[in-house]
Every structure is written in structure tokens, then in C-alpha cells.
Amino acid sequence: MTPEHTDVTAAPDQHLPGNCLAVGSILSRIGDKWSVLIIMLLSDGPRRFNEIKRMVGGISQRMLTLTLRGLERDGLVTRTIYPTIPPRVDYELTELGHSLKEPVQHLGSWAFAHLAKIQTAREHFDKRAGGQ
């Protein structure tokens, strides 16, 4: 017997381990809680470092710095330094960053809409897990 059908339905460049790793690294960046919050803040326009820090409750200066650098490295945020005393630094979404705004808003809306259900599920799970 010889195989009669040898065509595959998936494109040859899809689902390769390298592609999955690359997509995974991007999802790690845009999927962490600090990046999502910062993207949403910057969607309204440029902000200064301390302004972002005040608006994002609970983020340390180091974590904010690391997150902004990562977003800048990935082309989602630009950093503009103004030669004043003290120097003024503004962060702003790039065109690519703005294209991420809508999916992030949808994700946030979904989270708010299902917050009570998720909290209830967590409580039920914790009760079951604690009783074992």
C-alpha cells in the first residue's frame, strides 16, 4: 500500500517550536499585569514616570522601570527625554502600542464582567482544596 494523500492542511511555517517560543515571549510581555495597566494608562496620551507610578498602585520603582524598558524594547512604548533641569522624561505608546489597546480593553472588560464568578469559583476551590 502506498499513501495516496500526502498534502498537509497546515502551512509549513505554522506551529514550529521557534514560532511558539517567539509568540510566548510576546504574550509574556503583554500579558503581565503591569504591562496591561501601563498600556491602558498610556492609551490616553503621554505620561511622565512618576505620574505612571502614582496611577499604577502597588508597583515599585524598579518594576516600573523594568516594565517600561521591556515595552520600549518590544516597540510598544517610546521614551522621550527633554533637556530641562531636572530632565523630563515622557513615555508614550507607539503605533504598535496603540494597536494593542483594543484587545487589552476587551480583556479588561471580560475580567470585570466575570469578577464575581471567578471569585466564587476560587472560594469553592479553596474550600475543597483545604478539606483534603
N, C-alpha and C positions, 0 to 999 in steps of 0.2 A: 504494500500500500504506500502510495506517495501522497504527501499533503497537497490538496488542491487549492487551498486558500492560504496565502502567506502574507496578505496585506494586514497591517495593524491599523486600528482605528485612532490611536493616539498619535499626535505629532511627535516626530523623533526627538525634538528638543524639550519635550514636556516631562516632568516628573523625574528628572535626573537628580542624583544626590546633591550635586553642586547647586542646582537651582533651588532645592528645598532649603539648603543651608543659607543661601543668599536671601531668600524670602523670609526665612526665620529670623535672620538678623534685623531685617527691616521691621518685621512685626514686633520684635522685642523693643525696638526704639519707639515706635509709635503706639505700642500697646501698654507701656508702663504708665502708672497713674500720674507721675509728674509731667511727662511729655504731653499727655492728653490735656491736663489742666493748663499748661503753658500755651499750647496751641489755641485753646479756646480763648484765653486772655488776649493773646496777640491777634486774634481774628478781628478785634475791634480797632486795631491800629498799633503803632509802635509804643513800646513801654521801656522805661528805664529799669535797671537791675533791681534797685530797692523797691520800686513800685511793684514789680512782679513778686518779689519776696513777701511784701506785705499782703498782697492779694491771694497768694497761694499759702494758706495757713499750714504751718507744720513743716515746711521744707527748710532744711538747713542751708546755710550759705554755700557750703561745699557741694551739696546735692544739686542746688540750683545752678551753680557754675558748671558742674559735670553735665547736667541735662541740657543746658543751653549750648555747650560745646558740641555735644552729640547731635543736637538738632541742626546746628550750624554745619557740622561735618557732613551730615546727610543732605544738605542743601535745602532744608526746610525753613531756616531762620538766617537772617543776615544780622551782622553786628556792625554798627556804625559808631566810630569814635569821633567826638567833636573836640577840637583843641581849645578847651576852656580850662579855667582853673577853679575848682578841680575838673578833671576831664569828665565829659558827659558821654555816656555810652547808651545807645538805644538798640533795642532788639526788635526785629520786625519779621513777619512771615514773608517768605519769598513767594513767587507764583506757585511753585510746587507745594509750599506750605499751605497756601490758600486752597489749593485743590483738595487738601486733606480735611479742611474744615467741615464740609458737609457730612462725610462718613463719621467723623468724630461726634458731631452733633447728634446724628442718628443713634449712635451707640450710647451716648449720654442720655438721650430721651428714653431709649429702651431700658436703661438701668433705673432711671427714676420711675418709669411706669411699672416696673416689676419689683421694686424695692421691698414692698411688704411681703410678696410671695416668697422672695428669696430669703428674707429674714425668718419667715415662718418655717421654710424648709431647713434652714440652718439650725433653728431651735429644735425641730423634730429630730434631725440627725444627731445633734449633740446629746439629746436625751437618750437616744438609742445607743450611741457610742459609749456614753458614760455608764450605762447599765450593764455593759458586757464584761 
